[in-house]
Amino acid sequence: MTTRQTVRLPSVDRILGDAACLELIAQYGRVQTLACARTVLAELRTAMLAGAVCEEGASIAAIAAQMAERLQAQSRSQLRAVFNLTGTVLHTNLGRALLPDSAVQAVVEALQWPMNLEFDLDTGKRGDRDDLVEELLRELTGAEAATIVNNNAAAVLLMLNTLAQGKEVIVSRGELVEIGGAFRIPDVMTRAGAVLREVGSTNRTHAHDYANGVNEDTALLMKVHCSNYAITGFTKSVELDELVPLAQKHNLPTAVDLGSGTLVDLAQYGLPHETTVRETIAAGADLVTFSGDKLLGGPQCGVIVGRADLIAKIKRNPLKRALRVGKLTLAALAPVLQLYRAPDLLTERLTTLRLLTRPASAMRAQAETLLPQLQAVLGPAYVVVAEAMKSQIGSGALPVDQLPSFGLGVRSAAGSRLSNPLGTLEQRLRGLPCPVIGRIAQDTLWLDLRCLEAQHQPAFIAQLEELNA
């Protein structure tokens, strides 16, 4: 007859008095450590009833080790750094633009110090937080005034609610875009209290379509930049030089939602041309909205620039307070805007532009260095090759144009017995301490190296061995 071994669990007091647990208390606090100890003990009691706990597993040392592991996991931020090897530079799901060093340092300072967010240092009275960046935006865009909200959708919402609540806004049917997460211009317009008046057809809209749509209820003529798709073939759209005179004839403002929005002509850096904010203002737009964290290369925010009287009206809208940005956003945005004062140095200092202009030759050399190291870790079940590929800008910027890039392609070796080998490897890469995010297409796991800069390569290499853990 077999006698079941009696296992006794230590008391909570004994556990918390152990040296290892005292270290946990010093790091995580007594309340959190106590709760963790009780949870572990409760699980051990349940396991004991099932006969699944030995005396060694119920020791204080074993319990403290479990507690340390759990407390560490509980304290780990859900927001983690990753290696973006997707080939999409401005990846919405990975946080879009990376901030340059000057912006990072400004944010650190703003985190640690009180700031003159709404305090006028000259007068000693309350100030306007938009003043911190408005002069820069006026200089860089040619607009009379500017205001900042938390993203471009908010900018469009605030603009429409201010100028067109209960009235009609004329938009070409071919510009009723849907952005990420199924947010659509018509839906934003409805929430703003404006009435959408579609004109033209999906592929062709003429100036007379806008003219025929104007009536006593019209508040605004609006153009929406088709930044996340392109219609080709038998197409026609109305440019600002046609739309502005029509709006002026009826004493109506013209608004342009640029979406991504750039402050410089990207063609000078060898990239496809994208209409700039300055060009749009110069063409006669009364208001322009655009994002801060896309081609601009700054923090998430929405910018509205244009006529001073319209901006003043927008800023008086009570929604402005609900949609305003905090000190961290403004602390990051100002240094980014400062960089545009030296466009000849922009490819060095602005992270987004530096990544977009990386030469394919540099990425090819990088791929040839990394190939043997990754192949050695993966073993014979996979074949790693260095290959040319195409990157994209992303986040609704230049949707058709792609950038020549280079990286690593990983395929399953012939005769491999692994089930779903690429899916398994992609999951293992995501499970690394600093997750590696690639993309699977055409029976290949693609690891585009455009966003893996030299200073981050050693950390990338150092964790590869953990793929075998």
SVG drawing of the C-alpha trace seen along z (x, -y; Angstrom):
<svg xmlns="http://www.w3.org/2000/svg" viewBox="-31 -92 60 94">
<polyline fill="none" stroke="black" stroke-width="0.4" points="0.0,0.0 1.4,-3.4 1.3,-6.2 0.8,-9.7 3.6,-12.0 2.4,-14.9 3.3,-18.3 3.0,-21.3 2.9,-24.8 4.7,-27.6 2.7,-30.4 2.4,-33.8 4.4,-35.4 7.3,-32.9 7.3,-33.6 7.3,-37.4 10.1,-37.2 12.4,-35.3 15.4,-37.2 14.3,-36.7 10.8,-38.0 12.2,-41.0 14.0,-41.9 10.7,-41.6 9.0,-43.8 11.7,-46.4 11.2,-46.4 7.4,-45.9 6.0,-47.0 4.4,-45.0 0.8,-45.1 1.6,-43.7 4.0,-41.1 1.5,-40.0 -1.2,-39.6 1.1,-37.6 2.1,-35.3 -1.5,-34.5 -2.2,-33.8 0.7,-31.4 -0.3,-29.6 -3.9,-29.2 -2.7,-27.6 -0.4,-25.3 -3.2,-24.1 -5.4,-23.3 -2.5,-21.4 -1.9,-19.5 -5.5,-18.2 -4.7,-16.7 -1.5,-15.2 0.6,-17.4 2.9,-19.1 6.0,-17.7 7.8,-19.0 10.5,-20.7 7.8,-22.6 6.3,-23.9 9.5,-25.2 9.9,-28.9 12.6,-29.2 10.4,-27.7 7.5,-29.9 9.7,-33.0 11.0,-32.1 7.4,-31.9 6.5,-35.2 9.5,-36.9 8.6,-35.7 5.0,-36.8 5.7,-40.2 8.2,-40.8 5.6,-39.9 2.9,-42.0 5.2,-45.0 6.2,-44.8 4.6,-47.5 2.2,-46.3 3.7,-48.9 7.0,-47.5 9.8,-48.3 9.9,-46.2 12.1,-45.8 10.0,-47.0 11.1,-44.8 7.7,-45.0 9.0,-47.4 6.4,-50.0 8.2,-53.0 5.2,-54.9 3.4,-51.8 0.2,-52.8 0.1,-49.7 3.7,-50.2 3.4,-53.9 4.1,-55.7 7.0,-58.2 10.0,-57.8 11.0,-61.0 14.5,-62.6 16.9,-63.0 16.1,-66.7 12.4,-65.8 13.1,-62.9 15.2,-65.1 12.5,-67.8 9.9,-65.3 12.2,-64.0 12.6,-67.5 8.8,-68.1 8.3,-64.9 10.5,-66.1 9.8,-69.8 6.8,-72.2 6.5,-74.0 5.1,-77.3 2.3,-75.4 -0.3,-78.1 1.8,-80.8 3.1,-83.8 6.6,-84.5 6.6,-88.0 3.3,-89.2 3.1,-86.8 -0.5,-86.0 -2.3,-83.0 -1.1,-82.2 -2.3,-80.0 -0.6,-76.6 -0.8,-77.0 1.5,-79.9 4.4,-77.5 4.4,-76.3 2.2,-78.7 4.9,-81.0 6.9,-78.1 3.9,-76.7 3.2,-80.1 6.8,-80.3 6.9,-76.8 3.4,-76.8 2.8,-80.4 -0.5,-80.4 -1.8,-83.2 -2.6,-81.1 -2.5,-77.6 -3.9,-75.4 -3.1,-71.9 -5.4,-69.0 -4.8,-65.3 -4.9,-63.9 -6.0,-64.8 -9.4,-63.2 -9.9,-65.5 -8.8,-68.4 -11.3,-67.6 -14.1,-67.1 -13.3,-70.4 -13.1,-72.3 -16.4,-71.0 -18.3,-71.4 -17.1,-75.0 -17.8,-76.1 -20.6,-73.8 -22.7,-72.5 -26.2,-72.0 -25.1,-73.1 -23.8,-71.4 -20.3,-70.6 -19.6,-69.8 -17.2,-67.0 -16.4,-65.0 -17.7,-61.4 -14.2,-60.2 -12.8,-61.8 -15.0,-60.1 -12.1,-58.2 -12.0,-55.6 -8.9,-55.6 -7.6,-52.9 -10.1,-51.3 -13.1,-51.9 -13.3,-55.6 -14.8,-57.3 -15.1,-61.0 -18.9,-60.8 -19.0,-59.4 -16.7,-62.1 -18.8,-64.7 -22.0,-63.3 -20.5,-63.4 -19.4,-67.0 -23.1,-67.9 -22.4,-68.8 -24.4,-67.6 -22.5,-65.8 -23.3,-66.9 -21.6,-64.5 -20.9,-65.8 -19.5,-64.1 -18.9,-60.4 -16.4,-58.0 -13.8,-58.5 -14.7,-61.9 -15.7,-65.2 -15.8,-68.5 -15.9,-72.1 -19.6,-72.4 -20.4,-69.6 -19.3,-71.8 -21.0,-74.8 -24.3,-73.0 -24.1,-71.8 -23.8,-75.2 -27.0,-76.5 -28.2,-78.6 -27.3,-75.8 -23.7,-75.4 -21.1,-76.3 -17.9,-74.9 -16.2,-73.5 -13.9,-70.7 -11.2,-68.6 -9.9,-65.4 -6.5,-64.2 -6.7,-60.5 -3.6,-59.6 -4.3,-55.9 -5.4,-54.9 -5.3,-56.0 -7.9,-55.9 -6.3,-55.4 -7.7,-55.3 -10.6,-57.5 -10.4,-60.0 -10.9,-63.7 -10.7,-65.8 -11.0,-69.5 -7.8,-71.2 -7.7,-74.1 -7.0,-76.6 -10.5,-75.8 -12.3,-75.4 -11.0,-78.5 -12.5,-81.0 -15.8,-79.2 -15.7,-79.4 -14.8,-83.1 -17.6,-83.8 -20.1,-82.5 -18.2,-83.9 -17.5,-80.3 -14.3,-79.0 -12.3,-76.2 -10.8,-73.5 -8.3,-70.8 -7.8,-67.7 -4.2,-66.7 -4.2,-63.7 -0.5,-62.9 0.8,-66.3 4.4,-67.3 6.3,-70.6 8.9,-70.0 9.1,-68.9 10.1,-65.2 11.3,-65.2 14.5,-67.0 15.4,-63.9 14.8,-61.5 11.3,-60.6 8.0,-61.0 6.5,-64.5 3.7,-65.0 1.7,-68.3 3.1,-70.3 1.1,-72.4 2.7,-75.6 1.7,-74.8 -1.9,-74.2 -2.1,-77.5 -0.5,-79.3 -3.1,-77.8 -5.8,-79.6 -7.0,-77.1 -8.5,-78.9 -7.9,-75.9 -5.6,-72.9 -5.6,-70.0 -2.8,-67.4 -1.1,-64.9 2.0,-65.4 3.1,-61.8 3.3,-60.8 5.5,-62.5 6.1,-65.4 8.0,-63.0 6.7,-64.2 4.4,-63.2 0.7,-62.2 -1.3,-65.4 -3.5,-67.1 -2.6,-70.5 -5.1,-73.1 -3.5,-76.1 -5.1,-78.9 -6.9,-82.1 -6.6,-83.9 -10.3,-84.7 -11.3,-81.0 -8.6,-79.7 -9.8,-82.1 -13.4,-80.8 -12.2,-77.2 -10.3,-77.9 -13.4,-79.3 -15.3,-76.1 -15.8,-74.2 -14.7,-71.0 -11.2,-72.5 -10.6,-71.9 -11.7,-68.3 -9.4,-67.7 -6.4,-69.8 -2.9,-68.3 -0.8,-68.2 2.7,-69.4 4.4,-66.2 3.0,-66.5 4.0,-70.2 7.4,-69.5 8.0,-66.9 6.5,-68.9 8.4,-72.2 11.9,-70.6 10.7,-68.6 9.4,-71.8 12.7,-73.5 14.5,-70.9 12.6,-72.1 14.4,-75.4 17.5,-73.6 16.2,-71.4 19.7,-70.6 20.3,-68.7 16.9,-67.1 18.0,-63.7 20.5,-63.4 18.4,-64.8 14.7,-63.8 14.4,-60.1 11.5,-59.5 13.2,-61.1 16.5,-59.3 14.7,-56.0 12.9,-56.9 16.1,-57.9 18.3,-55.0 20.1,-53.6 19.3,-50.1 23.1,-49.4 23.4,-50.0 20.6,-47.6 22.1,-45.0 25.4,-45.1 23.5,-44.8 21.6,-41.8 24.8,-40.0 26.2,-40.5 23.0,-39.2 22.3,-36.3 24.8,-33.7 24.0,-34.5 20.3,-34.0 20.8,-30.9 23.1,-29.4 20.4,-29.9 17.5,-28.6 19.3,-25.5 18.5,-23.3 14.7,-23.6 14.8,-27.0 16.6,-28.7 17.6,-32.4 18.5,-34.5 19.4,-38.2 16.9,-39.7 15.8,-42.9 12.3,-44.0 10.0,-47.0 9.3,-49.2 6.4,-51.6 6.0,-54.8 2.7,-53.9 0.0,-55.5 -1.8,-57.0 1.2,-58.6 2.0,-58.1 0.0,-54.8 1.2,-53.8 4.9,-54.6 7.3,-52.1 10.9,-52.4 13.7,-50.0 14.8,-48.1 16.8,-45.0 16.5,-42.5 16.2,-38.8 13.7,-36.3 13.2,-33.1 11.6,-30.1 10.9,-26.6 13.6,-24.1 12.5,-21.4 11.4,-18.3 10.8,-20.1 8.4,-18.2 7.5,-21.3 3.8,-22.2 3.3,-25.8 7.0,-26.6 6.8,-30.2 3.9,-30.9 5.8,-29.2 8.9,-31.2 7.0,-34.5 5.5,-33.7 8.9,-32.9 10.3,-36.2 7.4,-38.0 8.2,-36.2 11.8,-37.6 12.6,-40.1 12.4,-42.8 9.9,-41.4 10.8,-41.2 7.9,-42.1 8.1,-40.9 5.5,-39.9 4.6,-36.7 3.7,-36.7 4.4,-34.4 5.5,-31.5 8.3,-33.7 8.8,-35.5 10.2,-38.9 12.5,-40.8 12.9,-44.3 16.0,-46.0 15.0,-49.6 14.1,-50.5 16.9,-48.5 19.6,-51.2 23.2,-50.5 22.9,-51.5 20.2,-48.9 21.8,-46.0 23.9,-44.7 20.8,-44.3 19.0,-42.6 21.9,-40.1 22.3,-39.5 18.9,-38.1 18.9,-35.8 20.2,-32.9 17.0,-33.0 15.2,-31.6 16.5,-28.2 15.6,-28.5"/>
</svg>
